[in-house]
Amino acid sequence: MTNNFLKATKNISNMLEDVLIKFPIKKIIDNLLLDGAQVFLVGGAVRDMILGHQLKDLDIEIHRLSVKQVEHILQRYGNVDLVGKSFGVFRICGLDVDWSLPRIDESGRKPTVHIDPSMDIEVALRRRDLTMNAMAIDFEKNELIDPFDGIQDMQDKILRTPDVNFFVEDPLRFFRVMQFIGRFKMFPDKELNNVCKSMDFSKVSCERIEQEFEKLLLKGEKPSLAIEWLNLIGRLKDVLPELADLIGIEQGKKTHPEGDAYEHVKQVLDVAAKFLYRSRKEKQVLMYTALAHDLGKKPTFSKEGGKIKFIGHEIKGIPLAKKMLKRITKNKGLIEKVSVLIRHHLRPADFVRNGAKDVAYKRLAYKLSISGLNMKILAKLSRADVLGRAQNPEECKKLRAPEVAEFLRRANRALVLHKPEEPILKGRDLLDVMEPGPELGRLLKKAYELQIEKGIKDKEKLKKNVLILIHS
């Protein structure tokens, strides 16, 4: 065991003390213990503590008390959310803490739940998905409970299940394995791989799959590892068939030394995962776009005189991206943003190479703004696309994207880097010549086009041009 892991296991008391400072729950735990409960910190919180990750929420498991007893105690400390009462799960409003009782979930999409307060902690941990999540810390004894060698598995970068019979009862665990691979760069052992090869997850809802993809794409250190794992066990065609279709799609060696279109997408994903983002939503949009941006390369592949082309792949890829993303997310707004970025993902390089004028930048900024996007996020996608072309990790560090930098400079010069040019003519400016309605809306749109195309800055001049259109 490495020194870091040894240090973690020897400092459980200090680690718990830090937890109780961040989460003001000591009085609640003391009350539970005083009433005869055994209280454990369980699951991902224990794992993340040992890894040195910041904790955002806690899972606390309470043994030896009934549901009513636990509910009665928790109600002393705030309003208790009873949504999970039938599952033995409570939340106190204002605290990111799940208080649960040990339970047995029968298999199926809507499993029957049996709460068993007398269950031994090791029995409860055996029912968890992976050994690294099957650890607990006893609040009374300040002791780590690790019956399935989860710490050793974390050190060895191995994903292993405490009990394969329990693992297969919940098919969502297939997708949990997927996202853990990308997040922690850990890999399933032979037994777990064999289970996942034949696991039936066809009845897992899109909403639950979406949660796991969100964790992979938003928290993954190297999400391509998860994608490649799906491929290696023969399940990529079951999860992301449109992406699987890119395997073997040849690319020009000069512009794409990394290999086929599938390899390129994986590299773009990993590059995008390392960028800094202003918000969770910005990263969400870019990561999903990185996953889907080149799906059109299969239907547009052509090779003439040894030269490979993908003419129009940015357009052909949009319906394929929508089809793929609809299986893993219900977020229609997200899918729309991804579609718009895919449509325009070649524009930064094209604009710079072709010497596009300011008016072209203004038009593009406006088109992006309709879907709540801007030139900066498009440039970020273009940068990931350029940097995702390395033959090896060391080469990736040396790659630059000068055309993207120039695109940003010119967009800034055109004053549309962050948002489109503001329309100088508003609806109220035309009410003296036209009634409110659809026709007024169409005229304002035409006025904005004139403003951009002719570079008109004077409101009266623009209005005069618009009036000519009305009377022509």
C-alpha positions as CSV (number, residue, x, y, z in Angstrom):
1,M,0.0,0.0,0.0
2,T,1.4,3.4,-0.9
3,N,2.2,6.1,1.7
4,N,-0.8,8.2,0.7
5,F,-3.2,5.5,1.3
6,L,-1.5,4.4,4.5
7,K,-1.7,8.0,5.7
8,A,-5.4,8.2,4.9
9,T,-6.2,5.0,6.8
10,K,-4.3,6.2,9.9
11,N,-6.0,9.6,10.0
12,I,-9.6,8.6,10.1
13,S,-10.3,10.7,13.2
14,N,-8.9,13.8,11.6
15,M,-10.7,13.2,8.4
16,L,-14.0,12.7,10.2
17,E,-13.4,15.9,12.2
18,D,-13.0,17.8,8.9
19,V,-16.2,16.3,7.7
20,L,-18.1,17.4,10.8
21,I,-16.7,20.9,10.4
22,K,-18.0,21.2,6.9
23,F,-21.3,19.4,7.6
24,P,-22.8,20.5,10.9
25,I,-24.2,17.1,11.9
26,K,-22.3,16.1,15.0
27,K,-25.3,16.7,17.3
28,I,-27.5,14.6,15.1
29,I,-25.0,11.7,15.1
30,D,-24.5,12.0,18.9
31,N,-28.3,11.8,19.3
32,L,-28.5,8.8,17.1
33,L,-25.7,7.0,19.0
34,L,-27.3,7.9,22.3
35,D,-30.5,6.2,21.2
36,G,-28.6,3.0,20.5
37,A,-27.9,3.4,16.7
38,Q,-24.8,2.3,14.8
39,V,-23.9,5.2,12.5
40,F,-21.7,4.9,9.5
41,L,-20.4,7.1,6.8
42,V,-20.6,5.0,3.6
43,G,-20.2,4.9,-0.1
44,G,-18.6,7.6,-2.3
45,A,-17.9,9.9,0.6
46,V,-15.5,7.4,2.1
47,R,-13.8,6.8,-1.2
48,D,-13.4,10.5,-1.9
49,M,-12.1,11.2,1.6
50,I,-9.3,8.6,1.1
51,L,-8.6,10.0,-2.4
52,G,-8.4,13.5,-1.0
53,H,-11.3,14.8,-3.0
54,Q,-13.6,17.5,-1.8
55,L,-16.9,16.3,-0.4
56,K,-20.1,17.8,-1.7
57,D,-22.5,15.5,0.0
58,L,-22.6,12.6,2.4
59,D,-24.3,9.2,2.7
60,I,-24.9,8.1,6.3
61,E,-26.3,4.7,7.1
62,I,-28.1,4.1,10.4
63,H,-28.4,0.6,11.8
64,R,-30.3,-0.7,14.9
65,L,-33.1,1.8,14.8
66,S,-36.5,1.6,13.0
67,V,-37.7,4.0,10.3
68,K,-40.0,5.8,12.8
69,Q,-37.2,6.2,15.4
70,V,-34.8,7.7,12.8
71,E,-37.5,10.0,11.5
72,H,-38.4,11.2,15.0
73,I,-34.8,12.0,15.8
74,L,-34.1,13.8,12.5
75,Q,-37.2,16.0,12.9
76,R,-35.6,17.6,15.9
77,Y,-33.0,19.3,13.6
78,G,-35.2,20.6,10.8
79,N,-37.8,19.8,8.2
80,V,-37.4,16.2,7.1
81,D,-37.9,15.3,3.4
82,L,-40.0,12.1,3.4
83,V,-39.8,11.5,-0.4
84,G,-37.5,8.5,0.2
85,K,-39.3,7.3,3.4
86,S,-40.5,4.0,1.8
87,F,-36.9,3.4,0.8
88,G,-35.5,4.2,4.2
89,V,-33.9,7.4,3.0
90,F,-34.4,10.9,4.6
91,R,-33.0,14.3,4.1
92,I,-33.0,17.3,6.4
93,C,-33.7,20.5,4.5
94,G,-30.6,22.6,4.1
95,L,-28.2,19.7,4.5
96,D,-26.6,17.7,1.6
97,V,-26.8,14.5,3.6
98,D,-28.7,11.3,2.8
99,W,-29.7,9.5,6.0
100,S,-30.6,5.9,5.2
101,L,-31.4,2.6,6.8
102,P,-29.9,-0.7,5.5
103,R,-32.2,-2.3,3.0
104,I,-32.6,-5.2,0.5
105,D,-33.7,-4.2,-3.0
106,E,-35.3,-6.9,-5.1
107,S,-34.3,-6.9,-8.8
108,G,-36.5,-5.2,-11.4
109,R,-37.2,-1.8,-12.7
110,K,-39.5,-1.0,-9.7
111,P,-38.0,-3.2,-7.0
112,T,-39.7,-4.0,-3.8
113,V,-37.6,-2.6,-0.9
114,H,-37.2,-4.4,2.5
115,I,-35.7,-2.3,5.2
116,D,-33.6,-4.3,7.7
117,P,-32.3,-2.2,10.6
118,S,-30.6,-5.3,12.2
119,M,-28.4,-5.9,9.1
120,D,-24.7,-6.2,9.8
121,I,-22.6,-3.5,8.2
122,E,-20.5,-6.0,6.3
123,V,-23.6,-7.6,4.9
124,A,-24.9,-4.2,3.8
125,L,-21.5,-3.3,2.2
126,R,-21.5,-6.5,0.2
127,R,-24.6,-5.3,-1.6
128,R,-22.8,-2.3,-3.0
129,D,-21.6,-2.1,-6.6
130,L,-17.8,-1.9,-6.3
131,T,-15.2,-2.5,-3.6
132,M,-14.1,1.1,-3.6
133,N,-17.7,2.1,-2.7
134,A,-18.1,-0.8,-0.2
135,M,-16.2,0.9,2.7
136,A,-17.6,2.6,5.8
137,I,-16.4,4.6,8.7
138,D,-17.9,3.9,12.1
139,F,-18.7,7.3,13.7
140,E,-18.6,5.9,17.2
141,K,-15.3,4.0,16.9
142,N,-13.6,6.3,14.3
143,E,-12.7,3.1,12.5
144,L,-12.5,2.3,8.8
145,I,-14.4,-0.8,7.7
146,D,-13.0,-2.3,4.5
147,P,-14.1,-5.9,4.3
148,F,-13.5,-6.3,0.5
149,D,-10.1,-4.6,0.2
150,G,-11.5,-1.5,-1.5
151,I,-8.4,0.6,-0.6
152,Q,-6.1,-2.0,-2.1
153,D,-8.2,-2.0,-5.3
154,M,-8.0,1.8,-5.5
155,Q,-4.3,1.7,-5.1
156,D,-4.1,-1.0,-7.8
157,K,-6.5,0.9,-10.1
158,I,-8.9,-2.0,-10.2
159,L,-12.7,-1.9,-10.3
160,R,-14.1,-5.1,-8.6
161,T,-17.5,-6.0,-7.3
162,P,-17.9,-7.4,-3.7
163,D,-20.5,-9.8,-5.0
164,V,-21.3,-10.4,-8.6
165,N,-24.8,-11.8,-7.8
166,F,-25.8,-8.5,-6.3
167,F,-24.1,-6.5,-9.0
168,V,-26.2,-7.9,-11.8
169,E,-29.5,-7.1,-10.0
170,D,-29.1,-3.5,-11.0
171,P,-28.3,-3.0,-14.7
172,L,-27.6,0.7,-14.1
173,R,-24.3,-0.5,-12.5
174,F,-23.0,-1.1,-16.0
175,F,-23.1,2.6,-16.7
176,R,-21.6,3.3,-13.2
177,V,-18.6,1.2,-14.1
178,M,-18.4,3.1,-17.4
179,Q,-18.2,6.5,-15.7
180,F,-15.8,5.4,-12.9
181,I,-13.4,4.3,-15.6
182,G,-13.3,7.8,-17.1
183,R,-13.3,9.6,-13.8
184,F,-10.7,7.6,-11.8
185,K,-8.7,5.9,-14.6
186,M,-9.5,2.5,-12.9
187,F,-10.2,-0.6,-14.9
188,P,-12.5,-3.6,-14.3
189,D,-11.1,-7.0,-13.4
190,K,-11.7,-10.0,-15.6
191,E,-14.8,-11.1,-13.7
192,L,-16.5,-7.7,-13.9
193,N,-15.6,-7.3,-17.6
194,N,-17.2,-10.7,-18.3
195,V,-20.4,-9.7,-16.4
196,C,-20.6,-6.4,-18.3
197,K,-20.2,-8.1,-21.7
198,S,-23.5,-9.8,-21.4
199,M,-25.4,-7.5,-19.0
200,D,-28.9,-6.5,-20.2
201,F,-29.4,-2.8,-19.6
202,S,-32.2,-2.3,-22.2
203,K,-34.7,-1.4,-19.5
204,V,-32.6,1.2,-17.8
205,S,-34.4,4.6,-18.3
206,C,-32.8,7.4,-20.2
207,E,-32.9,9.6,-17.1
208,R,-30.7,7.2,-15.2
209,I,-28.3,6.7,-18.0
210,E,-28.1,10.5,-18.4
211,Q,-26.9,10.9,-14.8
212,E,-24.0,8.5,-15.4
213,F,-23.0,10.2,-18.7
214,E,-23.1,13.6,-16.9
215,K,-20.6,12.3,-14.3
216,L,-18.4,10.8,-17.0
217,L,-18.4,14.0,-19.2
218,L,-18.4,16.6,-16.5
219,K,-16.1,14.8,-13.9
220,G,-14.1,12.5,-16.1
221,E,-10.3,13.0,-16.0
222,K,-10.0,11.0,-19.2
223,P,-13.4,10.1,-20.6
224,S,-12.0,8.4,-23.7
225,L,-11.0,5.4,-21.4
226,A,-14.7,4.8,-20.7
227,I,-15.5,4.9,-24.4
228,E,-12.7,2.6,-25.3
229,W,-13.8,0.2,-22.6
230,L,-17.3,0.0,-24.2
231,N,-15.6,-0.9,-27.4
232,L,-13.2,-3.5,-25.9
233,I,-16.0,-5.4,-24.3
234,G,-18.2,-5.2,-27.4
235,R,-20.8,-2.9,-26.1
236,L,-20.1,0.4,-27.9
237,K,-22.6,-0.5,-30.6
238,D,-25.2,-1.1,-27.9
239,V,-24.6,2.3,-26.2
240,L,-23.3,4.7,-28.9
241,P,-23.7,2.9,-32.3
242,E,-23.3,6.1,-34.2
243,L,-19.9,6.6,-32.6
244,A,-19.0,2.9,-33.2
245,D,-19.6,3.5,-36.9
246,L,-16.5,5.8,-36.9
247,I,-14.2,2.9,-36.1
248,G,-12.0,2.3,-39.2
249,I,-13.1,5.5,-41.0
250,E,-9.8,6.6,-42.4
251,Q,-8.6,10.2,-42.2
252,G,-5.8,12.1,-44.0
253,K,-2.5,11.2,-42.3
254,K,-1.2,14.7,-42.7
255,T,-4.0,16.5,-40.9
256,H,-5.0,13.5,-38.7
257,P,-1.9,11.6,-37.7
258,E,-3.7,10.2,-34.7
259,G,-5.6,7.6,-36.8
260,D,-9.2,7.0,-37.7
261,A,-12.2,9.2,-36.9
262,Y,-13.1,7.2,-33.8
263,E,-9.6,7.8,-32.3
264,H,-9.9,11.5,-33.1
265,V,-13.2,11.8,-31.2
266,K,-11.7,10.2,-28.2
267,Q,-8.8,12.6,-28.3
268,V,-11.0,15.6,-28.6
269,L,-13.0,14.4,-25.6
270,D,-9.9,14.2,-23.5
271,V,-8.6,17.6,-24.6
272,A,-12.0,19.2,-23.9
273,A,-12.1,17.6,-20.4
274,K,-9.0,19.5,-19.4
275,F,-10.2,23.0,-20.4
276,L,-11.3,25.5,-17.9
277,Y,-15.0,26.5,-18.0
278,R,-17.0,29.4,-16.8
279,S,-19.9,27.2,-15.7
280,R,-21.1,23.7,-15.5
281,K,-23.5,24.3,-18.4
282,E,-20.7,25.5,-20.7
283,K,-18.7,22.3,-20.0
284,Q,-21.8,20.2,-20.5
285,V,-22.5,21.7,-23.9
286,L,-18.9,21.4,-25.1
287,M,-18.3,17.8,-23.8
288,Y,-21.5,16.5,-25.5
289,T,-20.5,18.3,-28.7
290,A,-17.0,16.8,-28.6
291,L,-18.6,13.4,-28.3
292,A,-20.8,14.0,-31.3
293,H,-19.1,16.5,-33.5
294,D,-17.7,14.2,-36.3
295,L,-20.5,11.6,-36.6
296,G,-21.1,12.8,-40.2
297,K,-17.7,11.5,-41.3
298,K,-19.0,8.1,-42.1
299,P,-21.8,9.1,-44.6
300,T,-19.6,11.7,-46.2
301,F,-16.3,9.7,-46.6
302,S,-14.7,9.9,-50.0
303,K,-11.3,9.1,-51.4
304,E,-10.1,10.5,-54.7
305,G,-6.5,10.3,-55.9
306,G,-5.4,9.3,-52.5
307,K,-7.0,12.4,-50.9
308,I,-9.6,11.8,-48.3
309,K,-12.6,14.2,-48.0
310,F,-15.6,14.6,-45.7
311,I,-17.5,17.2,-47.6
312,G,-20.5,18.4,-45.7
313,H,-19.9,16.2,-42.7
314,E,-20.8,19.0,-40.3
315,I,-24.3,19.0,-41.8
316,K,-24.8,15.3,-42.2
317,G,-23.7,14.7,-38.7
318,I,-26.5,16.7,-37.1
319,P,-29.3,14.1,-37.4
320,L,-26.9,11.4,-36.3
321,A,-25.9,13.5,-33.3
322,K,-29.6,14.1,-32.3
323,K,-30.4,10.4,-32.7
324,M,-27.5,9.4,-30.5
325,L,-27.9,12.1,-27.8
326,K,-31.7,11.5,-27.5
327,R,-30.8,8.0,-26.1
328,I,-28.6,9.4,-23.3
329,T,-30.2,12.8,-22.4
330,K,-33.7,14.3,-22.2
331,N,-32.3,17.8,-22.3
332,K,-33.7,19.2,-25.6
333,G,-32.0,22.6,-25.1
334,L,-28.7,20.9,-24.8
335,I,-29.2,18.8,-27.9
336,E,-30.1,22.0,-29.8
337,K,-27.0,23.8,-28.7
338,V,-24.8,20.8,-29.6
339,S,-26.5,20.6,-33.1
340,V,-25.7,24.3,-33.7
341,L,-22.1,23.9,-32.7
342,I,-21.7,20.9,-34.9
343,R,-23.1,22.8,-37.8
344,H,-20.5,25.6,-37.4
345,H,-17.5,23.7,-35.9
346,L,-15.4,24.2,-39.0
347,R,-16.1,28.0,-39.3
348,P,-13.2,29.3,-37.1
349,A,-10.5,27.7,-39.3
350,D,-12.4,28.4,-42.5
351,F,-12.9,32.1,-41.6
352,V,-9.2,32.6,-40.9
353,R,-8.0,30.7,-44.0
354,N,-10.4,32.6,-46.3
355,G,-9.9,36.0,-44.8
356,A,-13.6,36.5,-43.8
357,K,-14.7,40.1,-43.3
358,D,-16.2,41.5,-40.1
359,V,-19.6,41.1,-41.5
360,A,-19.2,37.3,-41.6
361,Y,-18.2,37.3,-38.0
362,K,-21.2,39.4,-37.1
363,R,-23.5,37.0,-39.0
364,L,-22.1,34.0,-37.3
365,A,-22.3,35.6,-33.8
366,Y,-26.0,36.3,-34.4
367,K,-26.7,32.8,-35.6
368,L,-25.0,31.4,-32.5
369,S,-26.8,33.8,-30.2
370,I,-30.2,32.5,-31.2
371,S,-29.4,29.2,-29.4
372,G,-27.7,31.0,-26.4
373,L,-24.2,30.4,-27.7
374,N,-21.3,32.7,-28.6
375,M,-18.0,32.9,-30.5
376,K,-15.9,31.9,-27.5
377,I,-17.5,28.5,-27.0
378,L,-17.3,27.8,-30.7
379,A,-13.6,28.7,-30.6
380,K,-13.1,26.4,-27.6
381,L,-14.7,23.6,-29.5
382,S,-12.4,24.4,-32.5
383,R,-9.4,24.4,-30.3
384,A,-10.3,20.9,-28.9
385,D,-10.8,19.7,-32.5
386,V,-7.3,20.9,-33.5
387,L,-5.5,19.6,-30.4
388,G,-7.2,16.2,-30.7
389,R,-4.9,15.1,-33.4
390,A,-1.8,13.9,-31.6
391,Q,0.1,10.6,-32.2
392,N,1.0,10.5,-28.5
393,P,0.3,12.4,-25.3
394,E,3.7,14.2,-25.5
395,E,3.0,15.5,-29.0
396,C,-0.4,16.8,-27.8
397,K,1.3,19.1,-25.3
398,K,3.3,20.6,-28.2
399,L,0.3,21.2,-30.5
400,R,-1.0,24.8,-31.0
401,A,-4.1,26.3,-32.5
402,P,-3.0,29.6,-34.1
403,E,-6.0,29.8,-36.4
404,V,-8.3,29.6,-33.4
405,A,-6.4,32.4,-31.7
406,E,-6.7,34.5,-34.8
407,F,-10.4,33.8,-35.0
408,L,-10.9,35.1,-31.5
409,R,-8.8,38.2,-32.3
410,R,-10.9,39.0,-35.3
411,A,-14.2,38.3,-33.5
412,N,-13.1,40.7,-30.8
413,R,-12.2,43.3,-33.5
414,A,-15.7,42.9,-34.9
415,L,-17.0,43.5,-31.3
416,V,-18.9,40.2,-31.3
417,L,-16.6,37.9,-29.2
418,H,-19.0,37.6,-26.3
419,K,-22.4,38.5,-27.9
420,P,-23.8,39.6,-31.3
421,E,-24.0,43.2,-32.3
422,E,-27.0,44.9,-30.7
423,P,-29.8,45.9,-33.1
424,I,-30.1,49.7,-33.3
425,L,-33.7,49.6,-34.6
426,K,-36.3,48.3,-32.2
427,G,-40.0,47.6,-32.6
428,R,-41.0,50.9,-31.0
429,D,-39.1,52.8,-33.6
430,L,-41.4,51.5,-36.3
431,L,-44.8,51.8,-34.6
432,D,-45.5,55.0,-36.4
433,V,-45.5,53.2,-39.7
434,M,-46.6,49.7,-38.8
435,E,-48.9,47.9,-36.3
436,P,-47.4,45.3,-33.9
437,G,-47.5,41.8,-35.3
438,P,-45.6,39.1,-37.4
439,E,-44.9,41.5,-40.2
440,L,-43.2,44.0,-37.9
441,G,-41.1,41.1,-36.6
442,R,-40.0,40.1,-40.1
443,L,-39.2,43.7,-40.9
444,L,-37.0,44.1,-37.8
445,K,-35.1,40.9,-38.8
446,K,-34.5,42.4,-42.2
447,A,-33.4,45.7,-40.6
448,Y,-30.9,43.8,-38.5
449,E,-29.5,42.1,-41.6
450,L,-29.2,45.5,-43.3
451,Q,-27.4,46.9,-40.2
452,I,-24.8,44.1,-40.3
453,E,-24.4,43.8,-44.1
454,K,-24.0,47.5,-44.8
455,G,-22.4,48.4,-41.5
456,I,-25.1,51.0,-40.7
457,K,-24.7,52.6,-37.3
458,D,-27.2,55.5,-37.5
459,K,-30.7,54.6,-36.5
460,E,-32.4,57.2,-38.8
461,K,-30.4,56.0,-41.8
462,L,-31.4,52.4,-41.1
463,K,-35.0,53.3,-40.6
464,K,-35.0,55.2,-43.9
465,N,-33.6,52.0,-45.6
466,V,-36.3,49.9,-44.0
467,L,-39.1,52.3,-45.1
468,I,-37.9,51.9,-48.7
469,L,-38.4,48.2,-48.3
470,I,-42.0,48.7,-47.1
471,H,-42.9,50.9,-50.0
472,S,-41.0,48.9,-52.7
